Amino acid sequence: MAASVGLIPGVAHAGPATPGAAGPHGVSAPDVDLNKVAAPNFTTVKSPAERTVHTSSSAKGNAKAGATPQSESGTVAEPTVSLTAKGTSARGVSLDLGVLSEPGTALSVNVAWGDGTSVTFGANGPTNATETHSYAEIGSYTIKVTLSDGSGVRGTNELNIVTPGSDFTPYAPTRLLDTRNGTGTGTGPGKVAPYATTRVKISGNGSIPAGVTAVVLNVTATNATSGGHVTVYPEGSERPTTSNVNFSAGQTVPNLVIVPVNKNGYVDLYNGGWEPVDLIADVTGYFTRTSSSGYTPLEPSRFLDTRQGQGQVAGQGTTGVQITGRNGIPYNATTVALNVTVTNPREDGHLTVYPSGGSAPATSNLNFRGGQTVANSVIVPVGADGSIKIRNGAWKGTDVIVDVVGYYSADSQGAYLPFLPERLLDTRDPADWPYGQLEGQGYIYMPLSSSRPQNTAYVLNTTVTNARGDGYLTVSPDPNSLNAYDNEWAIWPTPPNSSNLNWKRGQTVPNLVQAGMGNNGIVDFWNRGWDNIDLVVDIFGVYQTN
């Protein structure tokens, strides 16, 4: 569900727009079936009734342990239980039990979840039951079901399960692919052909372990001779219709990507352009089904703006930003999620964001031209002193803006579920959005988690296209409830002083957004420019607390 709200233009870039008389439009964006798009994570595992183990005493001499004794009438003499488990959320599991026993046999069925907790219910004769459970930590667990009566244990069955969600592990920024010099290609230098793919090895590459479920990559397209797009997806899976990077001839365009990794440890990068293009991929972290760091979203908060007194970051210079201990970020945060913007650069160059305490790696997070304003999402480990460094790779100075949108820590509860990419909104499509372009200083509200409070943040890709003028996009939680919108008593939100992507007239600009849901499960997409734009929103995953 999504709606658009028109505002009368008020003050300029630095301040909020002045609310006008226009009210909310109707809604027609698709309602995402989260179970469908997350289906690949919800695997089913079984342990059939024949695996029920009976002790020699419970079998009463009728059969050896592990067998299923039969009475003279052919019915089951010793009780059995079949187990079927399926993931239901990042930490949740649903367990179907099929108890088979002699009619009138009263049994106690104990389900030990493998984390020190259990549940017990009664079964009198053949019984089917379903129990659900949410684990405090993601990981592997052994569920043990015990059948007992007044004489003692009559049988047991076990099932090994893995929770669907994943935790994050930071990784020092490292280049995994560069087709300009052959890094990671296995075939030497060479552009990716049009409508072709190149693969990137993730699991087992460097110190990245096996079993990675998703990876954080900064993907850059460069040396393009025509326009096109890049789609990143697990190798061997169907290529989605969404895109991650959009580029024009002569542009160097980066975008952060969080993408699932296939069971063999690879992802594919597809060149959707008419001509060959060079592609670069830098890793900054990965997700596994082993307890590590969860995610906590925050209200977007500005941590650095060199225009406010500090002055530009000098050419070939570095500036530090203290992260922990500020604006709700704890001292044990391992990684921070940022939106970094370059503005007023005096020449072409790039920015590199990295943890303090070490030298700048041979990677880049943003590429810019002289005079350009460009933003990109960044997920970067925090140094031992709780700070990060930003290096200006140009020979002349530039202004840098850093907005914090969340952090990862051992105490954070948000485990990640990657999705099959799906389009949430496309204002160019009348069947999806009948109101035309998103007006200048207007916003779209999208109730993604108004009925799912366990979903605390979503990984989205926002793309602005057909822009009639310059501007920037701000994505933030909405202070109103869905009930307030439905009953037309919602207040006018005030967008934060932050930005997620910047565009020039006529450009197509994407950027990844880790959108926090706030208290009401609604996220706003603000057009902070004065002219109309088209907005495309794709969903790639969710962080869940249970």
C-alpha positions in Angstrom: 0.0 0.0 0.0 1.3 3.5 -0.8 -0.1 7.0 -1.0 1.1 10.3 -2.2 0.7 13.6 -0.4 1.2 16.9 -2.2 2.8 19.8 -0.4 3.1 23.5 -1.4 6.8 24.4 -1.8 8.1 26.2 1.1 11.7 26.9 2.2 14.8 25.7 0.2 17.0 22.6 0.4 18.1 22.9 4.0 14.6 23.1 5.6 11.3 21.3 5.5 8.5 22.2 3.0 5.5 24.1 4.2 2.4 21.9 4.4 -0.4 22.9 2.0 -4.0 22.1 1.5 -3.6 19.0 -0.6 -4.6 15.8 1.1 -3.5 12.2 0.6 -4.3 10.5 -2.7 -5.8 7.0 -2.8 -3.5 4.0 -2.6 -2.7 1.3 -5.2 0.8 0.1 -4.8 1.0 -3.7 -4.5 0.7 -5.4 -1.2 3.8 -7.6 -0.9 3.3 -11.3 0.1 6.3 -11.5 2.4 5.9 -15.3 2.7 6.1 -15.6 -1.0 9.2 -13.4 -1.6 11.0 -15.0 1.4 10.0 -18.5 0.4 13.6 -19.7 -0.5 14.6 -19.2 3.2 11.7 -21.3 4.6 13.0 -24.8 3.9 11.1 -27.8 5.2 12.9 -30.7 7.1 11.4 -34.0 8.2 12.0 -36.9 10.5 9.5 -39.7 9.7 7.7 -41.8 12.3 10.0 -44.8 11.5 12.8 -42.9 13.1 11.1 -43.0 16.5 13.5 -44.6 18.9 12.2 -47.1 21.5 14.2 -48.3 24.5 14.3 -52.0 25.1 12.2 -51.5 28.3 9.6 -49.5 26.4 9.5 -52.1 23.6 8.8 -54.7 26.3 10.7 -57.3 24.3 8.4 -57.0 21.2 11.2 -55.6 19.1 14.7 -54.2 19.2 15.3 -50.5 19.8 14.5 -48.2 16.9 11.9 -50.5 15.4 8.1 -50.1 15.4 6.6 -53.1 17.2 3.2 -54.4 15.9 0.4 -56.0 17.9 -1.3 -59.2 16.7 -4.0 -57.1 15.1 -1.4 -55.3 13.0 -2.0 -51.9 14.8 0.9 -49.9 16.3 1.8 -51.3 19.7 4.6 -48.7 20.6 3.8 -45.1 19.9 5.6 -43.2 17.2 5.9 -39.5 16.2 6.6 -37.9 12.8 8.2 -34.4 12.7 8.0 -31.8 10.0 9.6 -28.4 10.7 9.5 -25.2 8.5 10.9 -21.8 9.1 8.3 -19.0 9.5 10.5 -16.0 10.3 14.1 -15.0 10.9 14.1 -16.9 14.2 10.8 -18.7 14.0 9.9 -22.3 13.3 6.6 -24.2 13.0 6.7 -27.9 13.9 4.0 -30.4 12.8 3.8 -33.6 14.9 2.0 -36.8 14.0 1.6 -39.0 17.0 0.5 -42.6 16.3 -0.5 -44.8 19.2 -3.1 -47.3 20.3 -6.6 -45.7 20.7 -7.1 -44.8 24.3 -3.4 -44.5 25.0 -2.8 -41.4 27.1 0.6 -39.9 26.3 2.6 -36.8 27.4 4.3 -35.2 24.4 7.3 -33.0 25.3 9.0 -30.8 22.6 12.5 -29.7 23.6 13.5 -26.9 21.2 17.2 -27.3 21.7 17.7 -23.9 23.4 16.8 -24.9 26.9 13.1 -24.3 26.5 10.3 -26.9 26.0 6.5 -27.3 25.7 4.4 -30.3 26.7 0.9 -31.3 25.6 -1.3 -34.4 25.9 -2.2 -37.0 23.2 -4.8 -39.7 23.6 -4.6 -42.0 20.6 -3.6 -40.8 17.2 -3.0 -37.0 17.4 -1.9 -34.3 15.0 -0.5 -31.1 16.5 1.4 -28.0 15.5 3.7 -26.1 17.8 5.6 -22.8 17.0 8.7 -21.4 18.6 10.9 -18.3 18.2 14.6 -18.6 19.1 16.5 -15.9 20.9 19.5 -16.4 18.6 19.8 -17.6 15.1 21.7 -20.8 14.4 21.4 -24.6 14.3 19.3 -26.5 16.9 18.2 -30.0 17.5 14.5 -30.5 18.4 13.8 -33.6 20.5 10.3 -34.9 21.0 9.7 -37.4 23.8 6.6 -39.6 24.3 5.9 -40.7 27.8 3.2 -42.3 29.9 3.0 -43.5 33.5 5.5 -46.2 32.9 8.2 -43.8 31.6 9.5 -42.9 28.2 7.9 -44.7 25.3 9.8 -43.2 22.4 11.8 -40.3 21.1 12.4 -38.6 17.7 14.8 -35.8 16.8 15.1 -33.2 14.1 18.0 -30.8 13.2 16.9 -27.4 12.0 18.5 -24.1 11.1 16.7 -20.8 11.7 16.0 -18.9 8.4 17.5 -15.6 9.4 21.1 -14.5 9.2 23.4 -12.3 11.2 26.0 -9.8 9.9 29.8 -10.1 10.0 31.8 -7.0 9.0 34.7 -7.5 6.6 37.4 -5.0 5.8 36.6 -3.3 2.5 38.2 -5.6 -0.2 38.0 -5.7 -3.9 36.7 -9.0 -5.2 36.1 -8.1 -8.9 37.6 -5.5 -11.3 37.2 -6.4 -15.0 39.6 -3.5 -15.9 42.6 -5.5 -14.6 41.1 -9.0 -14.4 40.8 -9.2 -10.6 38.4 -12.0 -9.7 37.4 -12.8 -13.3 39.6 -15.9 -13.8 40.0 -14.9 -17.4 42.0 -11.7 -17.3 41.0 -8.1 -18.1 38.0 -7.4 -20.3 34.6 -5.7 -20.2 31.4 -7.6 -19.6 29.6 -8.1 -22.9 26.1 -6.7 -23.4 23.4 -8.9 -22.0 26.0 -11.2 -20.4 27.1 -11.9 -16.9 30.3 -12.2 -14.9 30.4 -14.2 -11.7 31.9 -13.2 -8.3 33.2 -15.8 -5.8 32.0 -15.0 -2.3 32.2 -18.0 0.0 35.8 -19.1 0.5 37.2 -15.9 -1.1 39.9 -14.6 1.3 38.7 -15.2 4.8 35.0 -15.2 3.9 33.7 -18.6 5.2 31.5 -21.2 3.5 27.8 -21.0 4.1 27.3 -17.3 3.4 23.6 -16.5 2.8 24.0 -12.9 1.6 26.8 -10.4 0.9 27.2 -6.7 1.0 28.9 -5.4 -2.2 29.6 -2.0 -3.5 29.1 -2.5 -7.3 30.4 0.1 -9.7 29.9 0.4 -13.5 32.5 2.4 -15.4 33.8 2.9 -18.9 30.3 2.6 -20.4 29.8 3.8 -24.0 26.0 3.6 -23.8 23.3 3.6 -21.2 22.3 0.5 -19.3 21.8 -1.2 -16.0 23.4 -3.9 -13.8 21.4 -6.6 -12.0 23.1 -8.6 -9.2 21.6 -12.0 -8.2 22.6 -15.4 -6.9 24.3 -17.5 -9.6 22.0 -20.2 -11.0 18.8 -18.5 -10.0 16.4 -16.8 -12.4 17.5 -13.2 -13.1 15.1 -10.7 -11.5 13.5 -7.9 -13.5 14.8 -5.4 -11.0 18.1 -3.4 -11.3 20.8 -2.4 -8.9 22.9 0.1 -10.9 21.8 2.4 -13.7 24.4 4.1 -15.8 24.8 6.4 -18.9 27.6 6.7 -21.4 30.7 8.0 -19.8 29.4 7.7 -16.2 31.1 5.9 -13.3 28.2 4.8 -11.1 28.4 2.9 -7.8 25.6 1.4 -5.7 25.5 -0.7 -2.6 23.9 -4.1 -3.0 22.8 -6.7 -0.4 22.4 -9.9 -2.5 21.8 -13.6 -1.6 24.6 -16.0 -2.3 24.0 -19.4 -4.0 24.9 -22.6 -2.2 28.1 -22.8 -4.2 29.1 -19.4 -3.0 28.7 -17.2 -6.1 26.7 -14.2 -7.3 26.2 -13.0 -10.9 26.5 -9.4 -12.2 24.5 -8.9 -15.4 25.2 -6.1 -17.9 21.8 -5.0 -19.2 23.3 -2.4 -21.5 23.7 -2.3 -25.3 27.5 -2.1 -25.1 30.3 -3.7 -23.0 31.0 -2.2 -19.6 33.6 -2.6 -16.8 32.3 -3.8 -13.5 33.9 -3.5 -10.0 32.7 -5.2 -6.8 34.0 -4.4 -3.3 32.9 -6.5 -0.3 32.3 -4.9 3.2 30.5 -7.7 5.0 28.4 -10.9 4.7 25.6 -12.7 6.4 25.6 -16.3 7.8 23.3 -18.4 9.9 25.7 -18.2 12.8 25.0 -15.7 15.6 27.1 -12.6 15.1 25.8 -9.0 14.7 22.1 -8.1 14.3 20.8 -4.8 12.9 19.2 -1.8 14.7 17.6 0.9 12.5 17.7 4.5 13.6 16.0 7.7 12.6 18.3 9.2 10.0 20.7 11.4 11.7 23.4 13.7 10.3 26.9 13.0 11.8 29.0 15.1 9.5 28.5 18.0 7.1 31.8 19.7 6.2 29.8 22.7 4.9 29.0 23.6 8.5 32.3 25.1 9.6 34.8 22.3 9.1 35.6 23.0 5.5 36.2 20.7 2.7 38.1 17.4 2.9 41.4 18.3 1.2 42.5 16.5 -2.0 44.2 13.2 -1.0 43.1 14.1 2.5 41.2 12.1 5.2 38.7 13.1 7.8 37.4 11.0 10.8 33.9 10.6 12.1 33.2 9.4 15.6 30.3 6.9 15.4 29.8 5.1 18.7 28.5 6.9 21.8 26.5 9.3 19.6 22.8 9.6 18.8 21.9 6.2 20.2 24.8 4.2 18.8 26.3 2.0 21.5 30.0 1.5 22.1 29.8 -2.2 21.1 28.6 -1.4 17.6 30.7 -3.4 15.1 29.4 -1.8 11.9 27.5 1.3 10.9 25.0 1.8 8.0 25.4 5.2 6.4 24.4 7.4 3.5 27.4 9.3 2.3 27.0 12.4 0.0 29.7 14.3 -1.9 28.8 17.9 -2.9 30.8 20.8 -4.3 33.8 18.7 -5.4 36.4 20.8 -7.2 37.3 18.1 -9.6 36.6 14.4 -10.5 37.5 11.8 -7.9 36.3 9.2 -5.5 35.7 8.6 -1.7 36.8 5.6 0.3 35.1 4.9 3.6 36.9 2.5 6.0 37.4 1.7 9.7 39.8 3.8 11.7 43.1 2.3 12.8 44.3 1.2 9.4 45.3 2.5 6.0 42.8 3.3 3.3 42.0 0.2 1.1 42.2 0.1 -2.6 38.4 0.4 -2.9 35.9 3.2 -3.5 32.4 3.9 -2.2 31.5 7.0 -4.3 32.7 8.3 -7.6 32.1 11.9 -8.6 32.7 14.5 -11.2 33.7 18.1 -10.6 30.7 20.1 -9.3 28.5 17.0 -8.9 26.3 16.1 -5.9 26.2 12.3 -5.5 25.2 9.9 -2.7 25.7 6.2 -2.0 24.8 3.9 0.9 27.8 2.6 2.8 28.0 -0.3 5.3 31.4 -0.1 7.0 33.1 -1.7 10.0 33.8 0.6 13.0 37.4 0.9 14.2 38.5 0.0 17.7 38.1 3.6 18.8 34.5 3.7 17.5 35.2 5.9 14.5 35.5 5.6 10.7 37.7 7.4 8.2 36.8 9.0 4.9 39.5 9.6 2.3 39.1 12.0 -0.7 40.8 10.4 -3.6 40.7 13.5 -5.7 43.6 16.0 -5.9 41.3 18.9 -4.9 38.8 19.4 -2.0 35.2 18.3 -1.7 32.4 18.7 0.9 31.2 15.4 2.5 27.9 14.7 4.3 27.4 11.6 6.4 23.9 10.5 7.6 23.6 7.4 9.9 20.6 5.2 9.4 21.5 2.2 11.6 24.1 0.0 13.2 25.1 -3.7 13.7 26.0 -5.1 17.1 26.0 -8.3 19.1 23.0 -7.0 21.1 20.9 -6.0 18.1 18.0 -8.3 17.4 17.4 -7.6 13.7 18.3 -10.8 11.8 18.2 -10.6 8.0 16.0 -12.4 5.6 16.9 -11.9 1.9 13.9 -11.8 -0.5 13.3 -12.6 -4.1 13.5 -9.0 -5.4 10.0 -7.6 -6.0 8.8 -4.2 -7.2 6.8 -2.3 -4.7 6.1 0.9 -6.6 6.6 2.4 -10.1 5.0 5.7 -10.6 5.4 5.3 -14.4 2.9 2.4 -14.4 -0.8 3.6 -14.3 -1.9 0.1 -13.2 0.3 0.4 -10.1 0.1 4.2 -9.5 -2.7 6.2 -11.1 -1.5 9.6 -9.9 1.3 10.2 -12.3 4.7 11.6 -11.2 5.5 12.3 -7.6 5.1 16.1 -7.3 7.8 18.4 -6.1 8.0 18.6 -2.2 5.5 15.7 -2.1 5.9 12.4 -0.5 4.7 8.8 -0.7 3.8 6.9 2.4 4.2 3.1 2.4 2.8 1.0 5.2 5.2 -2.0 5.0 5.0 -3.2 8.6 1.9 -1.6 10.1 0.7 -5.2 10.9 4.1 -6.8 11.3 5.9 -5.1 14.2 8.6 -7.8 14.1 9.8 -6.3 10.8 12.0 -3.4 11.9 13.7 -2.4 8.6 13.6 -3.3 4.9 16.4 -3.3 2.4 15.1 -1.4 -0.6 16.4 0.0 -3.9 15.0 3.4 -4.7 15.4 4.8 -8.2 14.5 8.3 -9.4 14.0 8.8 -13.2 12.4 11.2 -15.6 13.3 14.1 -13.2 12.1 17.4 -14.5 14.6 19.3 -12.3 17.4 18.8 -9.8 16.6 17.4 -6.3 17.2 14.8 -3.7 15.2 12.0 -2.0 14.8 11.5 1.7 13.5 8.2 3.1 12.3 8.2 6.8 9.8 6.6 9.2 6.3 8.2 9.3 5.0 9.4 12.7 1.4 8.7 11.7 -0.4 5.4 12.1 -2.2 3.7 9.2 -5.4 4.3 11.1 -4.7 8.0 11.1 -4.3 8.0 7.3 -7.4 5.8 6.8 -9.5 8.2 8.9 -7.9 11.4 7.5 -6.5 12.8 10.7 -2.9 12.2 10.0 -0.5 15.1 10.8 2.0 16.5 8.3 5.3 14.8 8.8 8.5 16.7 9.0 11.3 15.0 7.0 14.7 14.8 8.6 17.7 16.8 7.5 19.1 13.9 5.5 19.2 12.6 2.0 19.4 9.2 0.3 20.1 10.1 -3.3 20.6 13.2 -5.4 19.8 13.8 -9.0 20.1 16.2 -11.9 17.4 16.9 -14.4 16.8 14.0 -16.7 19.1 11.6 -14.8 18.2 8.1 -13.6 19.7 7.6 -10.2 19.4 4.5 -7.9 20.5 4.0 -4.3 20.1 1.3 -1.7 18.1 2.3 1.4 17.9 0.4 4.7 14.6 1.9 5.7 13.6 1.8 9.4 10.0 1.4 10.2 9.8 3.6 13.3 6.9 3.1 15.7 4.1 2.7 13.1 5.6 0.5 10.4 5.2 3.2 7.7 8.0 4.7 5.7 7.9 8.0 3.7 9.6 8.7 0.4 10.1 12.5 0.0 10.8 14.3 -3.2 12.8 17.2 -1.8 13.2 18.8 -5.2 10.8 21.4 -6.6 10.0 19.5 -9.8 8.1 16.2 -10.5 9.9 12.9 -10.6 9.1 9.2 -11.2 10.0 6.9 -8.4 10.7 3.2 -8.5 11.0 1.1 -5.3 12.2 -2.5 -5.2 12.4 -4.7 -2.1 15.3 -7.0 -1.4 15.0 -8.2 2.2 13.8 -7.5 5.7 15.3 -7.4 9.2 13.2 -9.2 11.8 13.4 -9.3 15.6 11.7 -12.8 15.9 
